[in-house]
Amino acid sequence: MLPEKESIRGVARATGHDKDTICRWLEIAGTHPKEVTDYFLINLNLKRVEVDEIWSYIKSKKM
């Protein structure tokens, strides 16, 4: 519901959970992708051109 632009309070009302619980779940959900990214992006030793190519690829895939 949050990715669909619902408010935290709206999600809390719809699910019957406290807004603090929703915030805690949101924090947990946001921490995992950061940990995965940090794990895979350590010591890549990329040149500037390679990084630019990666970002170009990522931007081309956005909808």
C-alpha positions in Angstrom: 0.0 0.0 0.0 2.9 2.4 0.7 4.4 2.1 -2.7 1.0 3.0 -4.2 1.3 6.4 -2.4 -0.9 5.5 0.6 -0.1 7.3 3.8 1.3 5.5 6.9 -1.8 6.4 8.8 -4.0 5.2 5.9 -2.2 1.8 5.9 -2.5 1.6 9.7 -6.3 2.2 9.4 -6.7 -0.3 6.6 -4.7 -3.1 8.2 -5.7 -2.5 11.8 -2.1 -2.0 12.9 -0.6 0.9 14.9 1.3 3.5 12.8 4.4 2.8 14.8 4.3 -0.8 13.7 3.9 0.2 10.0 6.9 2.6 10.4 9.0 -0.3 12.0 8.1 -2.6 9.1 9.0 0.1 6.6 12.4 0.6 8.2 13.0 -3.2 8.1 12.0 -3.3 4.4 14.3 -0.4 3.6 17.3 -1.8 5.4 17.5 -5.1 3.6 18.0 -3.7 0.1 20.7 -1.4 1.4 22.5 -4.3 3.1 22.4 -6.3 -0.2 23.7 -3.3 -2.2 26.5 -2.7 0.2 27.5 -6.4 0.1 27.7 -6.6 -3.7 29.2 -3.2 -4.4 32.3 -3.4 -2.2 35.8 -3.3 -3.9 34.5 -3.3 -7.5 37.5 -1.2 -8.7 35.5 0.3 -11.6 36.8 3.0 -13.8 34.7 6.2 -14.3 33.6 5.0 -17.8 32.3 1.7 -16.4 30.3 3.5 -13.7 28.8 5.8 -16.3 27.8 2.8 -18.4 26.1 1.2 -15.4 24.0 4.3 -14.7 23.1 4.7 -18.4 21.8 1.1 -18.3 19.8 1.7 -15.1 18.3 4.9 -16.5 17.3 3.3 -19.7 15.3 0.6 -17.8 13.2 3.2 -15.8 9.6 3.4 -16.8 
